[in-house]
Amino acid sequence: MKDRTERDRAIVRAVLGGDEQAFGELIERYQRMLAGVVWRYGAAADDVEDLVSEILMKAYTQLKRYRPEHAFSTWLYRLAANHVIDYGRRQKKERDRSEMPEEIASDAISPEESSLLGQRSQDIRDAMNDLAAHYREAMFLIYVEGMTIDEAARELGLPTGTVKTRLMRGRNALRERMLRTHPTYFQEREA
């Protein structure tokens, strides 16, 4: 891990020094990670490739903002997550509110149940997008990426206690928002 971090820093220095070709190595190293971030943050499969390209262009143009005291992967991850969140917000404004999300057919559940689950998933994604970025990041790494708290703390460059606090506050904020916007979801669980 330390060797990778040092190599990333060396590549960044080379790119900033005028070696544009060196950026290709960063693309090779992180293209799959970026695709995973884009997909997990809720982008449609058709948009993943375009969003990854946009993120890479943004990373290249903003590379001078990277601070080498942090892991390059962390900086790139945050850049990608923020880009996808912004993209999602733009898409949300553009689409008609009555449009149903794409559904994945399943033999195990009825079309009505599938539609309801899809809508609930979209509602939760929308609620997550409304959370403060630092809560959303911690929750995403733990609950979507499946990282341990220690791994997430290393990825974010934070103490484990801070990550735990952000998880707790993020869950509370998500619950409050869902209670405000979709109280029936909680009534159904209690019944």
Phi, psi and omega in degrees: 000317181295320178298319180296317180297316179295320179295318178301316180296321179295319179296316180300316178300319180296315180297314180295336177277001176112355180273086183296331181294331181298334180298334178303324179293322177295322178299313179300319183292324193241001182299316180294318178301316180297318178299321178295318179297313181300313182294315183291334177277008169098011178288148177294148182304324180294339184264349188302309184299316179296317181294320177299316178299317178298319181294318179296320177296318179296318179299318180296315182287336182253012185303329179295344179275347178296135180251116188295351176287350176248157177294138179299321181299323178293315179299315181293321178300312180296319177301315181294313181300315180295322180296315181292322178297315177298318178300316179299320178295318178297318180296320181298320179293327185279328185275156178289135183298336182275355182293134179275144177290158176298142181245149173256119183293144178219136178287339186281339182230158182285162177301324179294316179295320178298317179297316180297315179297319178297318180293319179295320178300317179295320179298319180291318177300317178298317179296319178298320180296336180276348179288157173301143186304321183291329174288314182300317180300311181298315181295320180297312182298321183281308189272334180258311180285338179078021178285155171282168178297320178297317179295317179296320179299317178296316181298321182272350181069037183233160172293151181299324179299322179294319179296317179299317179297317180295324177296312181298313181291324177295316177298317179297317179295320178296315179299314180299317180294318179293323177296321179291314188268333183219062184297336181294334179299324182279327177295321180294324180291326183282337183286000000 
